[in-house]
Amino acid sequence: MLYIFLLDRKEKGRDWRETVPAFFGIDFNHQPERARRVYDSHLARANWLMNVPSFALMYRMTPYL
């Protein structure tokens, strides 16, 4: 579900600095490089998963769950 939430927040234009503390517990003000690296790597994985048919289907069905 983490990847679905990341994609959803990105699609809605949410700032990545809001997402990092909420999902990964990293304080952007104290560890900005780590925060960005963690966010970018997880978002890249989420985007890659969109190429997996079962994940892409689940992502599209999320509003109905």
PyMOL Python script that loads the backbone (N, CA, C, O; Angstrom):
from pymol import cmd

cmd.read_pdbstr("""\
ATOM      1  N   MET A   1       0.805  -1.186   0.000  1.00  0.00           N
ATOM      2  CA  MET A   1       0.000   0.000   0.000  1.00  0.00           C
ATOM      3  C   MET A   1       0.857   1.262   0.000  1.00  0.00           C
ATOM      4  O   MET A   1       0.416   2.306  -0.481  1.00  0.00           O
ATOM      5  N   LEU A   2       2.068   1.180   0.530  1.00  0.00           N
ATOM      6  CA  LEU A   2       2.943   2.347   0.574  1.00  0.00           C
ATOM      7  C   LEU A   2       3.129   2.948  -0.805  1.00  0.00           C
ATOM      8  O   LEU A   2       3.037   4.163  -0.977  1.00  0.00           O
ATOM      9  N   TYR A   3       3.391   2.102  -1.783  1.00  0.00           N
ATOM     10  CA  TYR A   3       3.646   2.602  -3.135  1.00  0.00           C
ATOM     11  C   TYR A   3       2.396   3.229  -3.737  1.00  0.00           C
ATOM     12  O   TYR A   3       2.486   4.210  -4.476  1.00  0.00           O
ATOM     13  N   ILE A   4       1.250   2.679  -3.432  1.00  0.00           N
ATOM     14  CA  ILE A   4      -0.005   3.265  -3.920  1.00  0.00           C
ATOM     15  C   ILE A   4      -0.198   4.648  -3.308  1.00  0.00           C
ATOM     16  O   ILE A   4      -0.574   5.592  -4.003  1.00  0.00           O
ATOM     17  N   PHE A   5       0.056   4.766  -2.022  1.00  0.00           N
ATOM     18  CA  PHE A   5      -0.077   6.062  -1.368  1.00  0.00           C
ATOM     19  C   PHE A   5       0.920   7.075  -1.932  1.00  0.00           C
ATOM     20  O   PHE A   5       0.576   8.240  -2.132  1.00  0.00           O
ATOM     21  N   LEU A   6       2.151   6.634  -2.189  1.00  0.00           N
ATOM     22  CA  LEU A   6       3.148   7.547  -2.759  1.00  0.00           C
ATOM     23  C   LEU A   6       2.708   8.052  -4.131  1.00  0.00           C
ATOM     24  O   LEU A   6       2.790   9.247  -4.414  1.00  0.00           O
ATOM     25  N   LEU A   7       2.244   7.143  -4.975  1.00  0.00           N
ATOM     26  CA  LEU A   7       1.787   7.547  -6.306  1.00  0.00           C
ATOM     27  C   LEU A   7       0.584   8.470  -6.226  1.00  0.00           C
ATOM     28  O   LEU A   7       0.474   9.426  -6.993  1.00  0.00           O
ATOM     29  N   ASP A   8      -0.312   8.183  -5.303  1.00  0.00           N
ATOM     30  CA  ASP A   8      -1.503   9.009  -5.141  1.00  0.00           C
ATOM     31  C   ASP A   8      -1.132  10.424  -4.696  1.00  0.00           C
ATOM     32  O   ASP A   8      -1.657  11.404  -5.225  1.00  0.00           O
ATOM     33  N   ARG A   9      -0.235  10.524  -3.732  1.00  0.00           N
ATOM     34  CA  ARG A   9       0.187  11.843  -3.258  1.00  0.00           C
ATOM     35  C   ARG A   9       0.925  12.607  -4.349  1.00  0.00           C
ATOM     36  O   ARG A   9       0.739  13.815  -4.494  1.00  0.00           O
ATOM     37  N   LYS A  10       1.748  11.924  -5.107  1.00  0.00           N
ATOM     38  CA  LYS A  10       2.460  12.574  -6.200  1.00  0.00           C
ATOM     39  C   LYS A  10       1.474  13.078  -7.249  1.00  0.00           C
ATOM     40  O   LYS A  10       1.603  14.199  -7.742  1.00  0.00           O
ATOM     41  N   GLU A  11       0.497  12.254  -7.586  1.00  0.00           N
ATOM     42  CA  GLU A  11      -0.512  12.616  -8.584  1.00  0.00           C
ATOM     43  C   GLU A  11      -1.323  13.835  -8.140  1.00  0.00           C
ATOM     44  O   GLU A  11      -1.734  14.651  -8.965  1.00  0.00           O
ATOM     45  N   LYS A  12      -1.547  13.948  -6.828  1.00  0.00           N
ATOM     46  CA  LYS A  12      -2.320  15.070  -6.294  1.00  0.00           C
ATOM     47  C   LYS A  12      -1.469  16.315  -6.051  1.00  0.00           C
ATOM     48  O   LYS A  12      -1.973  17.337  -5.585  1.00  0.00           O
ATOM     49  N   GLY A  13      -0.163  16.222  -6.372  1.00  0.00           N
ATOM     50  CA  GLY A  13       0.707  17.381  -6.251  1.00  0.00           C
ATOM     51  C   GLY A  13       1.193  17.675  -4.843  1.00  0.00           C
ATOM     52  O   GLY A  13       1.617  18.794  -4.554  1.00  0.00           O
ATOM     53  N   ARG A  14       1.138  16.690  -3.971  1.00  0.00           N
ATOM     54  CA  ARG A  14       1.607  16.901  -2.599  1.00  0.00           C
ATOM     55  C   ARG A  14       3.124  17.027  -2.585  1.00  0.00           C
ATOM     56  O   ARG A  14       3.822  16.335  -3.327  1.00  0.00           O
ATOM     57  N   ASP A  15       3.620  17.905  -1.746  1.00  0.00           N
ATOM     58  CA  ASP A  15       5.055  18.135  -1.619  1.00  0.00           C
ATOM     59  C   ASP A  15       5.724  16.918  -0.983  1.00  0.00           C
ATOM     60  O   ASP A  15       5.217  16.364  -0.008  1.00  0.00           O
ATOM     61  N   TRP A  16       6.848  16.512  -1.532  1.00  0.00           N
ATOM     62  CA  TRP A  16       7.540  15.337  -1.017  1.00  0.00           C
ATOM     63  C   TRP A  16       7.993  15.547   0.430  1.00  0.00           C
ATOM     64  O   TRP A  16       8.144  14.576   1.171  1.00  0.00           O
ATOM     65  N   ARG A  17       8.212  16.798   0.841  1.00  0.00           N
ATOM     66  CA  ARG A  17       8.636  17.079   2.217  1.00  0.00           C
ATOM     67  C   ARG A  17       7.526  16.811   3.221  1.00  0.00           C
ATOM     68  O   ARG A  17       7.806  16.638   4.408  1.00  0.00           O
ATOM     69  N   GLU A  18       6.268  16.772   2.777  1.00  0.00           N
ATOM     70  CA  GLU A  18       5.162  16.374   3.646  1.00  0.00           C
ATOM     71  C   GLU A  18       5.080  14.854   3.744  1.00  0.00           C
ATOM     72  O   GLU A  18       4.697  14.303   4.776  1.00  0.00           O
ATOM     73  N   THR A  19       5.441  14.200   2.666  1.00  0.00           N
ATOM     74  CA  THR A  19       5.312  12.750   2.584  1.00  0.00           C
ATOM     75  C   THR A  19       6.365  12.027   3.415  1.00  0.00           C
ATOM     76  O   THR A  19       6.061  11.033   4.074  1.00  0.00           O
ATOM     77  N   VAL A  20       7.592  12.515   3.387  1.00  0.00           N
ATOM     78  CA  VAL A  20       8.693  11.812   4.052  1.00  0.00           C
ATOM     79  C   VAL A  20       8.458  11.619   5.548  1.00  0.00           C
ATOM     80  O   VAL A  20       8.595  10.492   6.024  1.00  0.00           O
ATOM     81  N   PRO A  21       8.115  12.647   6.311  1.00  0.00           N
ATOM     82  CA  PRO A  21       7.887  12.387   7.738  1.00  0.00           C
ATOM     83  C   PRO A  21       6.663  11.502   7.993  1.00  0.00           C
ATOM     84  O   PRO A  21       6.661  10.693   8.920  1.00  0.00           O
ATOM     85  N   ALA A  22       5.640  11.659   7.180  1.00  0.00           N
ATOM     86  CA  ALA A  22       4.410  10.888   7.384  1.00  0.00           C
ATOM     87  C   ALA A  22       4.606   9.394   7.128  1.00  0.00           C
ATOM     88  O   ALA A  22       4.056   8.561   7.848  1.00  0.00           O
ATOM     89  N   PHE A  23       5.386   9.058   6.109  1.00  0.00           N
ATOM     90  CA  PHE A  23       5.518   7.651   5.719  1.00  0.00           C
ATOM     91  C   PHE A  23       6.819   6.994   6.180  1.00  0.00           C
ATOM     92  O   PHE A  23       6.861   5.783   6.397  1.00  0.00           O
ATOM     93  N   PHE A  24       7.877   7.790   6.328  1.00  0.00           N
ATOM     94  CA  PHE A  24       9.180   7.195   6.647  1.00  0.00           C
ATOM     95  C   PHE A  24       9.742   7.643   7.991  1.00  0.00           C
ATOM     96  O   PHE A  24      10.765   7.122   8.436  1.00  0.00           O
ATOM     97  N   GLY A  25       9.084   8.609   8.649  1.00  0.00           N
ATOM     98  CA  GLY A  25       9.539   9.063   9.949  1.00  0.00           C
ATOM     99  C   GLY A  25      10.865   9.796   9.926  1.00  0.00           C
ATOM    100  O   GLY A  25      11.585   9.811  10.925  1.00  0.00           O
ATOM    101  N   ILE A  26      11.195  10.401   8.801  1.00  0.00           N
ATOM    102  CA  ILE A  26      12.467  11.124   8.670  1.00  0.00           C
ATOM    103  C   ILE A  26      12.178  12.623   8.732  1.00  0.00           C
ATOM    104  O   ILE A  26      11.306  13.129   8.026  1.00  0.00           O
ATOM    105  N   ASP A  27      12.917  13.314   9.580  1.00  0.00           N
ATOM    106  CA  ASP A  27      12.767  14.761   9.701  1.00  0.00           C
ATOM    107  C   ASP A  27      13.586  15.440   8.608  1.00  0.00           C
ATOM    108  O   ASP A  27      14.816  15.394   8.613  1.00  0.00           O
ATOM    109  N   PHE A  28      12.888  16.061   7.684  1.00  0.00           N
ATOM    110  CA  PHE A  28      13.547  16.715   6.551  1.00  0.00           C
ATOM    111  C   PHE A  28      14.532  17.782   7.009  1.00  0.00           C
ATOM    112  O   PHE A  28      15.570  17.970   6.375  1.00  0.00           O
ATOM    113  N   ASN A  29      14.230  18.473   8.080  1.00  0.00           N
ATOM    114  CA  ASN A  29      15.100  19.560   8.548  1.00  0.00           C
ATOM    115  C   ASN A  29      16.426  19.066   9.110  1.00  0.00           C
ATOM    116  O   ASN A  29      17.425  19.783   9.067  1.00  0.00           O
ATOM    117  N   HIS A  30      16.439  17.848   9.635  1.00  0.00           N
ATOM    118  CA  HIS A  30      17.667  17.301  10.213  1.00  0.00           C
ATOM    119  C   HIS A  30      18.456  16.424   9.249  1.00  0.00           C
ATOM    120  O   HIS A  30      19.677  16.322   9.364  1.00  0.00           O
ATOM    121  N   GLN A  31      17.777  15.798   8.309  1.00  0.00           N
ATOM    122  CA  GLN A  31      18.440  14.892   7.368  1.00  0.00           C
ATOM    123  C   GLN A  31      17.894  15.118   5.958  1.00  0.00           C
ATOM    124  O   GLN A  31      17.247  14.229   5.404  1.00  0.00           O
ATOM    125  N   PRO A  32      18.142  16.289   5.368  1.00  0.00           N
ATOM    126  CA  PRO A  32      17.536  16.582   4.063  1.00  0.00           C
ATOM    127  C   PRO A  32      17.997  15.659   2.930  1.00  0.00           C
ATOM    128  O   PRO A  32      17.191  15.277   2.081  1.00  0.00           O
ATOM    129  N   GLU A  33      19.277  15.299   2.909  1.00  0.00           N
ATOM    130  CA  GLU A  33      19.764  14.427   1.827  1.00  0.00           C
ATOM    131  C   GLU A  33      19.165  13.036   1.933  1.00  0.00           C
ATOM    132  O   GLU A  33      18.733  12.450   0.941  1.00  0.00           O
ATOM    133  N   ARG A  34      19.146  12.517   3.156  1.00  0.00           N
ATOM    134  CA  ARG A  34      18.569  11.178   3.366  1.00  0.00           C
ATOM    135  C   ARG A  34      17.081  11.183   3.045  1.00  0.00           C
ATOM    136  O   ARG A  34      16.572  10.257   2.412  1.00  0.00           O
ATOM    137  N   ALA A  35      16.391  12.219   3.480  1.00  0.00           N
ATOM    138  CA  ALA A  35      14.952  12.306   3.228  1.00  0.00           C
ATOM    139  C   ALA A  35      14.671  12.272   1.736  1.00  0.00           C
ATOM    140  O   ALA A  35      13.785  11.544   1.289  1.00  0.00           O
ATOM    141  N   ARG A  36      15.407  13.043   0.968  1.00  0.00           N
ATOM    142  CA  ARG A  36      15.178  13.089  -0.478  1.00  0.00           C
ATOM    143  C   ARG A  36      15.537  11.765  -1.133  1.00  0.00           C
ATOM    144  O   ARG A  36      14.828  11.293  -2.022  1.00  0.00           O
ATOM    145  N   ARG A  37      16.641  11.166  -0.694  1.00  0.00           N
ATOM    146  CA  ARG A  37      17.083   9.885  -1.266  1.00  0.00           C
ATOM    147  C   ARG A  37      16.051   8.782  -1.016  1.00  0.00           C
ATOM    148  O   ARG A  37      15.742   7.998  -1.914  1.00  0.00           O
ATOM    149  N   VAL A  38      15.525   8.726   0.200  1.00  0.00           N
ATOM    150  CA  VAL A  38      14.525   7.706   0.540  1.00  0.00           C
ATOM    151  C   VAL A  38      13.261   7.917  -0.293  1.00  0.00           C
ATOM    152  O   VAL A  38      12.717   6.967  -0.856  1.00  0.00           O
ATOM    153  N   TYR A  39      12.801   9.153  -0.367  1.00  0.00           N
ATOM    154  CA  TYR A  39      11.598   9.451  -1.147  1.00  0.00           C
ATOM    155  C   TYR A  39      11.800   9.093  -2.621  1.00  0.00           C
ATOM    156  O   TYR A  39      10.974   8.404  -3.219  1.00  0.00           O
ATOM    157  N   ASP A  40      12.892   9.561  -3.191  1.00  0.00           N
ATOM    158  CA  ASP A  40      13.144   9.305  -4.618  1.00  0.00           C
ATOM    159  C   ASP A  40      13.244   7.817  -4.926  1.00  0.00           C
ATOM    160  O   ASP A  40      12.711   7.354  -5.935  1.00  0.00           O
ATOM    161  N   SER A  41      13.922   7.068  -4.065  1.00  0.00           N
ATOM    162  CA  SER A  41      14.087   5.632  -4.337  1.00  0.00           C
ATOM    163  C   SER A  41      12.752   4.891  -4.231  1.00  0.00           C
ATOM    164  O   SER A  41      12.471   4.009  -5.042  1.00  0.00           O
ATOM    165  N   HIS A  42      11.938   5.239  -3.251  1.00  0.00           N
ATOM    166  CA  HIS A  42      10.637   4.581  -3.125  1.00  0.00           C
ATOM    167  C   HIS A  42       9.691   4.997  -4.244  1.00  0.00           C
ATOM    168  O   HIS A  42       8.925   4.171  -4.741  1.00  0.00           O
ATOM    169  N   LEU A  43       9.732   6.258  -4.644  1.00  0.00           N
ATOM    170  CA  LEU A  43       8.875   6.699  -5.745  1.00  0.00           C
ATOM    171  C   LEU A  43       9.301   6.035  -7.056  1.00  0.00           C
ATOM    172  O   LEU A  43       8.453   5.673  -7.870  1.00  0.00           O
ATOM    173  N   ALA A  44      10.606   5.876  -7.261  1.00  0.00           N
ATOM    174  CA  ALA A  44      11.089   5.195  -8.462  1.00  0.00           C
ATOM    175  C   ALA A  44      10.590   3.751  -8.489  1.00  0.00           C
ATOM    176  O   ALA A  44      10.189   3.247  -9.538  1.00  0.00           O
ATOM    177  N   ARG A  45      10.615   3.096  -7.342  1.00  0.00           N
ATOM    178  CA  ARG A  45      10.123   1.717  -7.262  1.00  0.00           C
ATOM    179  C   ARG A  45       8.619   1.680  -7.531  1.00  0.00           C
ATOM    180  O   ARG A  45       8.136   0.778  -8.215  1.00  0.00           O
ATOM    181  N   ALA A  46       7.890   2.637  -7.008  1.00  0.00           N
ATOM    182  CA  ALA A  46       6.440   2.697  -7.237  1.00  0.00           C
ATOM    183  C   ALA A  46       6.146   2.900  -8.723  1.00  0.00           C
ATOM    184  O   ALA A  46       5.244   2.268  -9.273  1.00  0.00           O
ATOM    185  N   ASN A  47       6.898   3.771  -9.362  1.00  0.00           N
ATOM    186  CA  ASN A  47       6.710   3.990 -10.801  1.00  0.00           C
ATOM    187  C   ASN A  47       7.055   2.733 -11.593  1.00  0.00           C
ATOM    188  O   ASN A  47       6.380   2.413 -12.572  1.00  0.00           O
ATOM    189  N   TRP A  48       8.086   2.028 -11.182  1.00  0.00           N
ATOM    190  CA  TRP A  48       8.470   0.789 -11.854  1.00  0.00           C
ATOM    191  C   TRP A  48       7.350  -0.250 -11.698  1.00  0.00           C
ATOM    192  O   TRP A  48       7.048  -0.990 -12.634  1.00  0.00           O
ATOM    193  N   LEU A  49       6.742  -0.294 -10.511  1.00  0.00           N
ATOM    194  CA  LEU A  49       5.674  -1.267 -10.273  1.00  0.00           C
ATOM    195  C   LEU A  49       4.461  -1.025 -11.164  1.00  0.00           C
ATOM    196  O   LEU A  49       3.675  -1.944 -11.397  1.00  0.00           O
ATOM    197  N   MET A  50       4.300   0.180 -11.659  1.00  0.00           N
ATOM    198  CA  MET A  50       3.183   0.458 -12.559  1.00  0.00           C
ATOM    199  C   MET A  50       3.283  -0.362 -13.848  1.00  0.00           C
ATOM    200  O   MET A  50       2.304  -0.482 -14.584  1.00  0.00           O
ATOM    201  N   ASN A  51       4.461  -0.923 -14.122  1.00  0.00           N
ATOM    202  CA  ASN A  51       4.645  -1.792 -15.290  1.00  0.00           C
ATOM    203  C   ASN A  51       4.233  -3.235 -15.000  1.00  0.00           C
ATOM    204  O   ASN A  51       4.173  -4.060 -15.911  1.00  0.00           O
ATOM    205  N   VAL A  52       3.955  -3.534 -13.747  1.00  0.00           N
ATOM    206  CA  VAL A  52       3.498  -4.864 -13.354  1.00  0.00           C
ATOM    207  C   VAL A  52       1.971  -4.842 -13.423  1.00  0.00           C
ATOM    208  O   VAL A  52       1.330  -4.101 -12.678  1.00  0.00           O
ATOM    209  N   PRO A  53       1.386  -5.645 -14.308  1.00  0.00           N
ATOM    210  CA  PRO A  53      -0.067  -5.559 -14.525  1.00  0.00           C
ATOM    211  C   PRO A  53      -0.918  -5.660 -13.260  1.00  0.00           C
ATOM    212  O   PRO A  53      -1.870  -4.896 -13.102  1.00  0.00           O
ATOM    213  N   SER A  54      -0.598  -6.573 -12.370  1.00  0.00           N
ATOM    214  CA  SER A  54      -1.436  -6.734 -11.175  1.00  0.00           C
ATOM    215  C   SER A  54      -1.356  -5.507 -10.267  1.00  0.00           C
ATOM    216  O   SER A  54      -2.356  -5.115  -9.666  1.00  0.00           O
ATOM    217  N   PHE A  55      -0.177  -4.903 -10.166  1.00  0.00           N
ATOM    218  CA  PHE A  55      -0.045  -3.689  -9.353  1.00  0.00           C
ATOM    219  C   PHE A  55      -0.782  -2.525  -9.999  1.00  0.00           C
ATOM    220  O   PHE A  55      -1.492  -1.784  -9.318  1.00  0.00           O
ATOM    221  N   ALA A  56      -0.620  -2.359 -11.295  1.00  0.00           N
ATOM    222  CA  ALA A  56      -1.284  -1.270 -12.006  1.00  0.00           C
ATOM    223  C   ALA A  56      -2.795  -1.389 -11.865  1.00  0.00           C
ATOM    224  O   ALA A  56      -3.485  -0.385 -11.685  1.00  0.00           O
ATOM    225  N   LEU A  57      -3.310  -2.611 -11.945  1.00  0.00           N
ATOM    226  CA  LEU A  57      -4.743  -2.821 -11.771  1.00  0.00           C
ATOM    227  C   LEU A  57      -5.169  -2.455 -10.349  1.00  0.00           C
ATOM    228  O   LEU A  57      -6.184  -1.787 -10.157  1.00  0.00           O
ATOM    229  N   MET A  58      -4.406  -2.886  -9.368  1.00  0.00           N
ATOM    230  CA  MET A  58      -4.718  -2.573  -7.978  1.00  0.00           C
ATOM    231  C   MET A  58      -4.683  -1.056  -7.750  1.00  0.00           C
ATOM    232  O   MET A  58      -5.526  -0.518  -7.032  1.00  0.00           O
ATOM    233  N   TYR A  59      -3.718  -0.373  -8.354  1.00  0.00           N
ATOM    234  CA  TYR A  59      -3.625   1.081  -8.209  1.00  0.00           C
ATOM    235  C   TYR A  59      -4.858   1.763  -8.789  1.00  0.00           C
ATOM    236  O   TYR A  59      -5.391   2.700  -8.194  1.00  0.00           O
ATOM    237  N   ARG A  60      -5.304   1.300  -9.935  1.00  0.00           N
ATOM    238  CA  ARG A  60      -6.488   1.898 -10.549  1.00  0.00           C
ATOM    239  C   ARG A  60      -7.761   1.599  -9.763  1.00  0.00           C
ATOM    240  O   ARG A  60      -8.723   2.365  -9.830  1.00  0.00           O
ATOM    241  N   MET A  61      -7.778   0.492  -9.020  1.00  0.00           N
ATOM    242  CA  MET A  61      -8.959   0.116  -8.259  1.00  0.00           C
ATOM    243  C   MET A  61      -8.995   0.778  -6.876  1.00  0.00           C
ATOM    244  O   MET A  61     -10.027   0.721  -6.207  1.00  0.00           O
ATOM    245  N   THR A  62      -7.922   1.389  -6.438  1.00  0.00           N
ATOM    246  CA  THR A  62      -7.834   1.948  -5.091  1.00  0.00           C
ATOM    247  C   THR A  62      -9.000   2.861  -4.733  1.00  0.00           C
ATOM    248  O   THR A  62      -9.498   2.756  -3.612  1.00  0.00           O
ATOM    249  N   PRO A  63      -9.471   3.752  -5.612  1.00  0.00           N
ATOM    250  CA  PRO A  63     -10.594   4.611  -5.205  1.00  0.00           C
ATOM    251  C   PRO A  63     -11.853   3.831  -4.833  1.00  0.00           C
ATOM    252  O   PRO A  63     -12.722   4.356  -4.137  1.00  0.00           O
ATOM    253  N   TYR A  64     -11.957   2.602  -5.283  1.00  0.00           N
ATOM    254  CA  TYR A  64     -13.156   1.808  -5.007  1.00  0.00           C
ATOM    255  C   TYR A  64     -13.029   0.971  -3.742  1.00  0.00           C
ATOM    256  O   TYR A  64     -14.010   0.381  -3.291  1.00  0.00           O
ATOM    257  N   LEU A  65     -11.843   0.914  -3.170  1.00  0.00           N
ATOM    258  CA  LEU A  65     -11.639   0.071  -1.973  1.00  0.00           C
ATOM    259  C   LEU A  65     -12.126   0.760  -0.719  1.00  0.00           C
ATOM    260  O   LEU A  65     -12.031   0.197   0.371  1.00  0.00           O
TER     261      LEU A  65
END
""", "prot")
cmd.dss("prot")
cmd.show_as("cartoon", "prot")
cmd.util.cbc("prot")
cmd.orient("prot")
